[in-house]
Amino acid sequence: VVFEPIDDAPAGLAPGEVLATQGRAFVLAAGPGADGNELWVTRGTPESTRPVADIDPAGDAEPHDLVGYHGDAVFVADDGRTGDEPWVSTGRPGGTRRILDL
């Protein structure tokens, strides 16, 4: 995977954890228009860099512990209702869901 320099990322994107898999990268980051940290996906260009889902629309989902599983991203996040839970994402908004409520 080849990515553009971080200087070419959308203005205001502050990346944290990064997971590269299958020609794209999942990024846990605070970004423009987002309320706190959320899951983003990129194929390495500014045009392909976008938020995947706003897990906690009322606040910061505080995603962390990003790992890959069969090309998807698995991580821990707080949706504002159930606390820290395991989540999985295919990189598409409709493909991001809580795995289960522990």
Number of C-alpha atoms within 10 A of each C-alpha: 10 11 16 11 10 14 9 12 20 16 11 11 19 15 18 12 14 16 17 19 17 10 12 19 21 29 26 24 24 21 20 13 9 16 15 18 25 25 30 23 25 21 20 19 15 17 11 13 19 20 23 21 20 20 23 18 13 11 16 19 22 20 25 20 11 19 18 15 11 9 16 18 23 24 21 20 26 20 21 15 7 10 13 18 16 19 21 20 24 18 22 13 13 10 12 20 15 17 14 8 10 8
